[in-house]
Amino acid sequence: MRSRTSQVAFALLLLAVACQKREPLTAAKAEQILREVRFTAEPIYAEVPQKVWWNPRFPKDEFDERSLRTFDHLQKAGLITVTGGATAEGAAYVAHVTQTGFPILGTAPSARGPVFRGLICYRVYDGLRNFQRHPTEPTTGHGELVWHYTRPTPLYSMFETKQNKPLDKPFVSLVSFYYQDHQWKFDVTVRKTEAE
C-alpha cells in the first residue's frame, strides 16, 4: 500500500514539474521561452558540391563558377584535391578530401548530390524586440528575434558558395509564442529577413 501511494505521489510530482504555468505572456516570458532552447552561438556551415559539371543540356551557371573558385581555395589550403576538367561536351570536376581536410570538412547529401560542408561562422542572438501580446488572448504574442553572423573561421573566405551570410549585419526572425497542452511553445514564422 505504501509503495503504491509513493508511486502515485511521484507521478503527480512529475506531472506538476512537466506542466508549465499558464500566465499572461510578457516580453520577459517570451525571452525566457527562447532562452531555454537556443544556443548562445549556433554553428553555421557552408557547402560545396563534391562534383561540379555542366554540358549542353545543363549549361554552366553562376553557382558552378563559385563552386570552382571554392575548389581552388580549398585545394590551395591542402584540404582537397581536384580531378577532371574540360570535356568535349562541357566539364566535370570532382573534389576528393585530403588527410588534412578529413577532420575539417564533413559530407552531406543535397539537391546537387554529395557535398563537402565546412564550419564558416556562428549565429549569435541579440535578443527579442517589438514584442506584442495578442489583444484578446493573453497567452499569445509575437516578436522579432534579432541575430547576426560573427566569429568567422578560416573557411569563411574559402567558401564562395555561401549565400547571404555577411558578418555583423543584423537579421531578424519573426517568432510567434503560444501556450498549448500545458507547455509554452513558439514557431518561427519567417526564418530570416533583414533588420530595419
C-alpha positions as CSV (number, residue, x, y, z in Angstrom):
1,M,0.0,0.0,0.0
2,R,2.8,2.4,0.9
3,S,4.6,1.6,-2.3
4,R,1.5,2.4,-4.4
5,T,1.0,5.7,-2.6
6,S,4.6,6.8,-3.2
7,Q,4.3,5.8,-6.9
8,V,1.1,8.0,-7.2
9,A,2.8,10.9,-5.4
10,F,5.9,10.6,-7.6
11,A,3.7,10.5,-10.8
12,L,1.8,13.7,-9.6
13,L,5.1,15.4,-8.8
14,L,6.4,14.6,-12.3
15,L,3.2,15.9,-13.9
16,A,3.4,19.1,-11.9
17,V,7.0,19.6,-13.0
18,A,6.3,18.8,-16.6
19,C,3.3,21.2,-16.8
20,Q,4.3,24.8,-17.2
21,K,2.3,27.6,-15.5
22,R,-0.3,29.3,-17.7
23,E,0.3,33.1,-17.1
24,P,-0.1,36.2,-19.2
25,L,2.6,36.3,-21.9
26,T,5.1,39.2,-21.4
27,A,8.3,40.2,-23.3
28,A,10.3,38.8,-20.4
29,K,8.4,35.5,-20.5
30,A,9.0,35.3,-24.3
31,E,12.7,35.8,-23.8
32,Q,12.7,33.0,-21.2
33,I,10.9,30.7,-23.6
34,L,13.6,31.3,-26.3
35,R,16.5,31.1,-23.9
36,E,15.5,27.6,-22.9
37,V,16.0,26.2,-26.4
38,R,18.5,28.4,-28.3
39,F,22.3,28.2,-28.3
40,T,24.5,31.0,-27.2
41,A,26.3,30.7,-30.5
42,E,24.9,28.5,-33.2
43,P,27.4,27.0,-35.7
44,I,26.8,27.9,-39.4
45,Y,28.0,25.7,-42.2
46,A,28.5,26.3,-46.0
47,E,28.5,23.6,-48.6
48,V,30.2,23.0,-52.0
49,P,29.2,20.1,-54.3
50,Q,31.8,17.3,-54.5
51,K,31.3,17.2,-58.2
52,V,30.8,20.2,-60.4
53,W,29.8,19.6,-64.0
54,W,28.0,21.0,-67.0
55,N,27.1,20.1,-70.5
56,P,24.9,21.5,-73.4
57,R,21.7,20.1,-71.7
58,F,22.6,21.6,-68.3
59,P,24.7,24.7,-69.0
60,K,27.3,26.2,-66.6
61,D,25.7,28.7,-64.2
62,E,27.0,31.2,-61.7
63,F,26.9,28.7,-58.8
64,D,29.2,26.4,-60.8
65,E,31.7,29.3,-61.1
66,R,31.5,29.9,-57.3
67,S,32.0,26.2,-56.7
68,L,35.1,26.0,-58.8
69,R,36.5,29.1,-57.0
70,T,35.8,27.3,-53.7
71,F,37.6,24.2,-55.0
72,D,40.6,26.4,-55.8
73,H,40.7,27.9,-52.3
74,L,40.3,24.6,-50.6
75,Q,42.9,23.0,-52.8
76,K,45.4,25.8,-52.1
77,A,44.8,25.2,-48.4
78,G,45.6,21.5,-48.8
79,L,42.1,20.4,-47.8
80,I,41.0,18.8,-51.1
81,T,42.5,17.6,-54.4
82,V,40.5,18.0,-57.7
83,T,40.5,15.7,-60.7
84,G,38.8,16.0,-64.0
85,G,38.4,19.1,-66.2
86,A,37.1,20.2,-69.5
87,T,35.4,17.6,-71.7
88,A,34.2,17.6,-75.3
89,E,30.6,18.3,-74.1
90,G,31.4,20.6,-71.1
91,A,33.3,19.8,-68.0
92,A,33.4,17.6,-64.9
93,Y,35.4,18.3,-61.8
94,V,35.5,16.0,-58.8
95,A,36.9,17.0,-55.4
96,H,38.5,14.5,-53.0
97,V,39.2,15.3,-49.4
98,T,42.9,15.0,-48.2
99,Q,44.2,13.7,-44.9
100,T,44.5,17.4,-43.8
101,G,40.9,18.2,-44.8
102,F,39.3,15.0,-43.5
103,P,38.8,16.3,-39.9
104,I,37.8,19.7,-41.1
105,L,35.3,19.0,-44.0
106,G,32.2,17.0,-43.4
107,T,30.0,15.4,-46.0
108,A,26.2,15.7,-46.5
109,P,23.6,15.0,-49.2
110,S,22.0,17.8,-51.2
111,A,19.9,18.6,-54.3
112,R,23.1,18.8,-56.3
113,G,24.5,15.5,-54.9
114,P,27.0,14.9,-52.2
115,V,28.6,18.0,-50.8
116,F,31.5,19.0,-48.5
117,R,30.5,21.0,-45.5
118,G,32.6,23.4,-43.5
119,L,32.0,25.5,-40.4
120,I,32.3,29.1,-41.6
121,C,31.0,31.2,-38.7
122,Y,28.5,31.4,-35.8
123,R,25.0,32.9,-35.4
124,V,24.7,34.9,-32.2
125,Y,21.3,36.0,-30.9
126,D,21.0,39.6,-29.8
127,G,17.5,39.4,-28.2
128,L,13.8,39.9,-28.8
129,R,12.4,43.2,-29.9
130,N,9.0,44.6,-30.9
131,F,7.2,42.1,-28.7
132,Q,3.4,42.4,-28.9
133,R,0.8,40.3,-27.0
134,H,-2.4,39.4,-28.7
135,P,-5.1,41.9,-27.9
136,T,-7.6,39.3,-26.7
137,E,-5.6,36.2,-25.9
138,P,-3.2,36.8,-23.0
139,T,-1.1,33.7,-23.7
140,T,-0.3,34.5,-27.4
141,G,2.1,37.0,-28.9
142,H,4.8,37.6,-31.4
143,G,8.1,39.5,-31.8
144,E,11.3,39.8,-33.7
145,L,14.3,37.7,-32.7
146,V,17.4,39.7,-33.7
147,W,20.7,37.9,-34.6
148,H,23.9,38.3,-36.7
149,Y,26.7,36.2,-38.1
150,T,30.0,36.6,-36.4
151,R,33.3,34.8,-35.4
152,P,34.3,33.7,-38.9
153,T,36.5,30.6,-39.2
154,P,39.4,30.3,-41.7
155,L,36.9,28.6,-44.1
156,Y,34.6,31.6,-44.2
157,S,36.6,33.3,-47.0
158,M,37.2,30.0,-48.8
159,F,33.6,29.0,-49.3
160,E,32.4,31.3,-52.1
161,T,29.3,29.1,-52.3
162,K,27.9,30.6,-49.0
163,Q,24.9,32.8,-49.7
164,N,23.8,35.9,-47.8
165,K,25.9,35.4,-44.8
166,P,27.6,38.8,-44.2
167,L,29.3,39.3,-40.9
168,D,28.0,41.6,-38.2
169,K,24.9,42.6,-40.2
170,P,21.7,42.3,-38.1
171,F,18.9,40.0,-39.3
172,V,15.6,39.2,-37.7
173,S,13.4,36.1,-37.4
174,L,9.7,36.6,-36.8
175,V,8.5,34.4,-33.9
176,S,5.1,33.7,-32.5
177,F,4.5,32.4,-29.0
178,Y,1.6,30.5,-27.5
179,Y,0.5,28.2,-24.7
180,Q,-0.7,24.8,-25.7
181,D,-1.0,21.4,-23.9
182,H,0.3,22.9,-20.6
183,Q,3.5,24.0,-22.4
184,W,4.9,27.3,-23.7
185,K,5.7,27.0,-27.4
186,F,6.9,29.1,-30.2
187,D,7.1,29.0,-34.0
188,V,9.5,30.8,-36.3
189,T,7.1,32.2,-38.9
190,V,9.8,33.9,-41.0
191,R,13.3,32.5,-40.7
192,K,15.4,35.3,-42.0
193,T,14.8,38.9,-43.1
194,E,17.0,42.0,-43.0
195,A,16.6,44.1,-39.9
196,E,15.3,47.6,-40.4
